[in-house]
Amino acid sequence: MSADPTSRFSSRVENYIRYRPGYPRSVVELLAGECGLTPASVVADVGSGTGILSELFLRNGNRVYGVEPNREMREAGERLLSTYDNFVSVEGRAEATTVAAGSVDFVTSGQALHWFERDAARREFARILRPGGWVVAVWNDWSAEGSPFLQDYERMLIDFSTDYQEVSRKAGNDDDLVYPYFGPGEVRLKTFGNQQVFDFENLKGRLMSSSYAPEPGHPNFQPMMERLASIFERHKENGRVVFGYDTKVYYGQLR
């Protein structure tokens, strides 16, 4: 990787806040129905960033420890979630959360598991979970397959990004990434549809929230913006494009 995972998003916080997708309420309903999540459950949201996933659980009444190593992202989460008395901001890493042993019912990770050092993170999750606790990994995955707009968008990333393909290889197949945390047969998967609808300025913000998008001053920035404008003009309907996702929820208990 071209940058430490803990600092990759430092300059992208505002775009991340404004343009990254949220997670559907269906995630909470799934965990309530299958994992015993109640408002009394305690959650450690590891790699909590600006608090997108944390807020889903805070709205459910849960006490949430938002564990985030990046100062800019963590401070943004503290600001955005300041109205929730049951939110606790924690400076820590997946491999060393500083959360008390045996103190949480759920360890969650939104759009972050691929940045962790797997074996050390798995040991830490096992340390902080109560007996019978659950690990939940959530992604808003977008795929170019079946979407001419996203096919063109991905080609743009391949042509102009700093390390899109490298990040994609690191994330890899979600199953291959997640299963080693649990072992085969110990993890379940549920998928929900999700989408964002963008005008051009919002689409630009969504692009610039990505750690692999070149920023102003980089030689690829202006050519990328020109390509993005061309893609938008080609695919827009009523001045908008649809950015579709599969919200994937992996959940299981560590063995």
ABEGO torsion letter per residue (X at the ends): XABBAAAAAAAAAAAAAAABBBBBAAAAAAAAAAAGBBAABBBBBBGAEAGAAAAAAAAAGBBBBBBBABAAAAAAAAAAAAABAABBBBBBBAABAGBBBGABABBBBBGAAAABBAAAAAAAAAAABBBGBBBBBBBBBBBABGBAAAAAAAAAAAAABAAAAAAAAAAEBAAAAAAAAAEBGABBBBBBBBBBBBBAAAAAAAAAABAABBBBGBAAAAAAAAAAAAAAAAABBGGBBBBBBBBBBBBBBBX
